[in-house]
Amino acid sequence: MSKRATALARRLLAGLSFGVLMAAGAAQADTVLVTADHLVDVLAGKVVDRPAVLIVDGRITAVGAQGTVTAPADARTVALPGLTLLPGLIDMHTHMTSQPTWNGYESLGVTTADKAIAGVANAKVTLMAGFTAVRNVGADAFTDVALRNAIDSGLVPGPRMKVSGPLLGATGGHCDENLLPADYGRVGEGVADSPWGMVQKVRWVKKFGADLVKVCATGGVLSKGDSPGAQQLSQEELDAIAKEAHALGMKVAAHAHGTDGIKAAIRAGIDTIEHASLIDDEGIEMAKKRGTWLGMDIYNDDYILAEGAKVGMLPESLEKERKIGRVQRENFAKAVKAGAKMIYSTDAGVYPHGDNGKQFAKMVQWGMTPLEAIRAATRNAAEAMGTDKDIGAVAVGRYGDLVAVKGDPLADVTLLEHIPVVIKGGDVVKDQR
């Protein structure tokens, strides 16, 4: 190419780049003004009348009384007369790529593709239920990583997700595959049996896109051949997991029903204890002292005992649930009374996705005020997940994730079981007023 032609090409490219920059600068920010009759301010712990929330490019830029928040003339307005706003809800324990009918030996016929496709459907159902963010704690073959990425890219609708990828645990434990005999050689993806082996598994899930680590510290209800109360990872293994995960900037959630496993996980510095069914007074005090969050899925018992046999849960699993379900609820009440830090964890996927809101009433029944239950699913959940700069409250700087109900959820928390309006990042994704 001649020098003259090269110079001409450069001028044309420069002009094109300038034009692109001018067009980008001229583009208007997406601005939304949301108004309602009331707002539950979960940070201040009070109800604000006639709120206005300004959202620009997905984030909240102003919150105040109507008439005090100025919006541009071209802003979209979402007027919700007669409704009460709350922050988008957060479920800290979901299995988005699982279905409640995939139990026992029936689960052996479920493929990775089945799980990924189910995740797409479940993500939409969960978002429509008002849960604009979830933490997914356990998914085979990194299907939750793929789902999170698809949601983030706008390919499919769903909540904001923090994901763990495959569960980490001991050979023969709750996170292993115990349905088939040795002839098949089937082993859980995240199985290891030493502190160093667990460190390797932490690095492995991090490599393939996990945001956090989920470990099985004790046996479980829906696993075959183990006891929920039995500790399955040693103190040294739990210590190694927590140390490595935290060094990599990852939080750790521990499945732990049993008393000893709960305490070992707390001593290791694990961030959240899931289920915590058999926690004792000492364990509660340990959690309080160390600031460990407890996520107790106390609605789940109703579904398992009512529907478990119909959806193929093993008889031994139903017997385990009968033994620990009420005890878990009683210990939940003790933990609340003692002032332990609580989050909203439901185990969605064991029961049907979209029913996440049914746990609010159980939390109130077993000792929380409605505000405390709502905070568990908003302010507390965001803090425990490390995303309290982004979600968990209607506050400047956070995402414009809102839900709205007709009535006062502080008087009737069951209103959160059927949410008519859902807004994610300033976009109305559901309006069934």
Residue pairs with C-beta under 8 A, 6 or more apart in sequence:
1 9
28 74
29 56
29 57
30 56
30 57
30 58
30 76
30 426
31 54
31 55
31 56
31 71
31 72
31 74
31 75
31 76
32 54
32 55
32 56
32 75
32 76
32 77
32 78
32 400
32 426
32 427
33 52
33 53
33 54
33 55
33 69
33 71
33 75
33 76
33 77
33 78
34 52
34 53
34 54
34 55
34 77
34 78
34 80
34 85
34 400
34 402
34 423
34 426
35 50
35 51
35 52
35 53
35 66
35 77
35 78
35 79
35 80
35 81
36 51
36 80
36 81
36 83
36 84
36 85
36 404
37 49
37 50
37 80
37 81
37 82
37 83
37 84
38 47
38 48
38 49
38 50
38 51
38 83
38 84
38 85
38 408
39 47
39 48
39 51
39 53
39 63
39 84
39 85
39 86
39 394
40 47
40 84
40 85
40 86
40 87
40 371
40 374
40 409
40 410
41 47
41 48
41 393
41 394
42 86
42 87
42 371
42 374
42 375
42 378
42 379
42 392
42 393
42 394
43 379
43 393
43 395
45 371
45 375
47 84
47 408
47 410
48 65
49 65
50 65
50 66
51 63
51 64
51 65
51 66
51 85
51 394
52 62
52 63
52 64
52 65
52 66
52 67
52 68
52 69
53 60
53 62
53 63
53 69
53 85
53 394
53 400
53 402
54 60
54 61
54 62
54 63
54 69
54 70
54 71
54 75
55 61
55 400
55 425
55 426
56 426
57 426
58 399
58 400
58 425
58 426
59 397
59 398
59 399
59 400
59 425
60 394
60 395
60 396
60 397
60 398
60 399
60 400
61 396
62 69
62 70
62 396
63 69
63 394
63 395
63 396
71 77
78 423
78 428
80 404
80 421
80 433
82 406
83 404
83 405
83 406
83 420
83 421
83 433
84 404
84 405
84 406
84 407
84 408
84 409
85 394
85 402
85 403
85 404
86 374
86 378
86 394
86 402
86 403
86 404
86 405
86 409
86 416
87 378
87 379
87 391
87 392
87 393
87 394
87 398
87 401
87 402
87 403
88 130
88 131
88 132
88 133
88 159
88 378
88 391
88 399
88 401
88 402
88 403
88 422
88 423
88 424
89 130
89 131
89 132
89 133
89 344
89 356
89 357
89 377
89 378
89 403
89 416
90 131
90 132
90 133
90 134
90 135
90 344
90 377
90 378
90 381
90 382
90 385
90 391
90 392
91 126
91 131
91 133
91 134
91 135
91 344
91 345
91 346
91 348
91 356
91 377
91 381
92 134
92 135
92 137
92 253
92 272
92 295
92 343
92 344
92 345
92 381
92 384
92 385
93 135
93 137
93 253
93 274
93 295
93 297
93 345
93 346
93 347
93 348
94 126
94 134
94 135
94 136
94 137
94 346
94 347
94 348
94 349
94 353
94 356
95 136
95 137
95 138
95 139
95 347
95 348
95 349
95 350
96 119
96 122
96 123
96 126
96 134
96 136
96 139
96 144
96 147
96 158
96 161
96 348
96 349
96 353
97 115
97 116
97 118
97 119
97 122
97 136
97 139
97 140
97 143
97 144
97 147
97 349
98 115
98 118
98 139
98 349
98 350
99 118
99 122
99 349
100 303
100 307
100 311
100 349
100 350
100 351
100 352
101 311
101 312
102 110
102 312
103 222
103 308
103 311
103 312
103 313
103 314
103 317
104 179
104 224
104 312
104 313
104 314
104 317
105 179
105 312
106 312
107 179
108 179
108 180
112 140
112 141
112 143
115 139
115 140
115 141
115 143
116 143
116 146
116 147
119 139
119 143
119 144
119 146
119 147
120 147
120 150
120 156
120 158
122 348
122 349
122 353
123 147
123 151
123 156
123 157
123 158
123 159
123 161
124 156
124 157
124 158
125 353
125 354
126 134
126 158
126 159
126 348
126 353
126 354
126 356
127 157
127 158
127 159
127 422
127 424
127 429
127 430
128 354
128 422
128 429
128 430
129 353
129 354
129 355
129 356
129 357
129 419
130 356
130 357
130 403
130 416
130 419
130 422
131 159
131 356
131 357
132 159
132 160
132 391
132 399
132 401
132 403
132 422
132 424
133 159
133 160
133 161
133 162
133 381
133 382
133 385
133 387
133 391
133 401
134 159
134 160
134 161
134 162
134 348
135 161
135 162
135 163
135 164
135 212
135 253
135 381
135 385
136 144
136 147
136 148
136 161
136 162
136 163
136 164
137 164
137 167
137 212
137 214
137 253
137 255
137 274
138 164
138 166
138 167
138 175
138 214
139 145
139 147
139 163
139 164
139 165
139 166
140 166
140 189
141 166
141 189
142 165
142 166
142 208
142 209
142 210
144 161
144 163
144 164
144 165
145 163
145 165
145 208
145 209
145 210
147 156
147 158
147 161
147 163
148 161
148 162
148 163
148 209
148 211
149 209
150 156
150 158
151 157
151 158
151 159
151 160
151 161
157 429
159 424
160 391
160 399
160 401
160 424
162 211
162 212
162 385
162 387
163 209
163 210
163 211
163 212
164 205
164 210
164 211
164 212
164 213
164 214
164 253
165 190
165 205
165 208
165 209
165 210
166 188
166 189
166 190
166 205
167 174
167 175
167 188
167 189
167 190
167 214
167 215
167 216
167 255
168 175
168 190
168 191
168 192
168 198
168 201
168 202
168 205
168 213
168 214
168 215
168 216
168 241
169 175
169 176
169 188
169 190
169 191
169 215
169 216
169 232
169 233
170 176
170 191
170 192
170 193
170 216
170 232
170 233
170 237
171 187
171 191
171 193
172 178
172 225
172 226
173 191
173 216
173 219
173 223
173 226
173 232
173 233
174 216
174 218
174 219
174 220
174 223
174 226
174 232
174 255
175 188
175 190
175 191
175 215
175 216
175 255
176 187
176 188
176 191
176 223
177 186
177 187
177 188
178 223
178 224
178 225
178 226
179 224
180 186
190 201
190 204
190 205
192 198
192 200
192 201
192 237
194 237
195 234
195 236
195 237
195 239
195 240
196 240
198 215
198 233
198 237
198 240
198 241
198 244
199 240
199 241
199 244
202 213
202 241
202 244
202 245
202 248
202 250
203 244
203 248
205 213
206 248
206 250
210 250
211 250
212 245
212 250
212 251
212 252
212 253
213 241
213 245
213 250
213 251
213 252
213 253
214 252
214 253
214 254
214 255
215 233
215 238
215 241
215 252
215 253
215 254
215 255
215 265
215 270
216 232
216 233
216 254
216 255
217 231
217 232
217 233
217 238
217 254
217 255
217 256
217 258
217 261
217 262
217 264
217 265
217 270
218 228
218 229
218 230
218 231
218 232
218 255
218 256
218 257
218 258
218 260
218 261
218 262
219 226
219 227
219 228
219 229
219 230
219 232
219 257
219 258
220 226
220 228
220 255
220 257
221 228
221 257
221 304
221 317
221 320
221 321
221 324
222 313
222 314
222 317
222 350
223 317
224 314
224 316
224 317
225 316
226 232
227 258
227 320
228 257
228 258
228 277
228 278
228 320
228 323
228 324
229 257
229 258
229 259
229 278
229 324
230 258
230 261
231 258
231 260
231 261
231 264
232 261
233 241
233 261
233 264
234 264
235 264
235 267
235 268
238 254
238 264
238 265
238 267
238 268
238 270
239 267
239 268
239 269
241 252
241 268
241 270
242 252
242 268
242 269
242 270
243 269
245 251
245 252
246 252
246 269
251 271
251 272
251 384
251 385
251 386
252 270
252 271
252 272
253 270
253 271
253 272
253 273
253 274
253 295
254 261
254 262
254 265
254 270
254 272
254 273
254 274
255 274
255 275
256 262
256 265
256 273
256 274
256 275
256 276
257 275
257 276
257 277
257 278
257 324
257 328
258 277
258 278
259 278
259 279
259 280
259 283
262 273
262 276
262 278
262 279
262 283
263 282
263 283
263 286
265 273
266 273
266 283
266 286
266 287
266 290
266 292
267 286
269 290
270 292
271 292
271 293
271 384
272 292
272 293
272 294
272 295
272 343
272 345
272 384
273 279
273 287
273 292
273 293
273 294
273 295
274 295
274 297
274 345
274 347
275 295
275 296
275 297
275 328
275 347
276 283
276 294
276 295
276 296
276 328
276 331
276 332
276 335
277 296
277 324
277 327
277 328
277 331
278 324
278 327
278 328
278 331
279 287
279 294
279 331
279 335
280 331
281 334
281 338
284 331
284 334
284 335
284 338
284 340
285 338
286 292
287 293
287 294
287 335
287 340
287 341
288 338
288 339
288 340
288 341
291 341
292 341
293 341
293 342
293 343
293 380
293 384
294 335
294 340
294 341
294 342
294 343
295 342
295 343
295 344
295 345
296 328
296 331
296 332
296 335
296 342
296 345
297 328
297 345
297 346
297 347
297 350
297 359
298 328
298 329
298 332
298 359
298 362
298 363
298 366
299 346
299 351
299 358
299 359
299 362
300 346
300 347
300 350
300 351
301 321
301 325
301 326
301 328
301 329
302 362
303 350
303 351
303 352
303 355
304 313
304 317
304 318
304 321
304 325
304 350
304 351
305 318
305 321
305 322
305 325
307 351
308 317
308 318
308 321
309 315
309 318
329 362
329 366
330 366
332 363
332 366
332 367
333 366
333 367
335 342
336 342
336 366
336 367
336 368
336 372
337 367
341 380
341 384
342 368
342 372
342 376
342 380
343 376
343 377
343 380
343 381
343 384
344 359
344 363
344 373
344 376
344 377
344 380
344 381
346 356
346 359
348 355
348 356
355 417
357 416
357 417
357 418
357 419
358 417
360 370
360 373
360 374
360 377
360 413
360 414
360 416
360 417
361 413
361 414
361 417
363 372
363 373
363 376
363 413
364 370
364 373
364 413
368 376
370 409
370 410
370 411
370 412
370 413
371 410
373 413
374 409
374 410
374 413
374 416
378 392
378 393
379 388
379 392
379 393
380 392
381 392
382 388
382 390
382 391
382 392
382 393
383 392
389 397
389 398
390 398
390 399
391 398
391 399
391 401
392 398
394 402
399 424
399 425
400 423
400 424
400 425
400 426
401 423
401 424
401 425
402 421
402 422
402 423
403 416
403 419
403 421
403 422
403 423
404 419
404 420
404 421
404 423
405 415
405 416
405 419
405 420
405 421
406 415
406 420
406 433
407 415
408 415
409 415
409 416
419 430
420 430
420 431
420 432
420 433
421 428
421 430
421 431
421 432
421 433
422 428
422 429
422 430
423 429
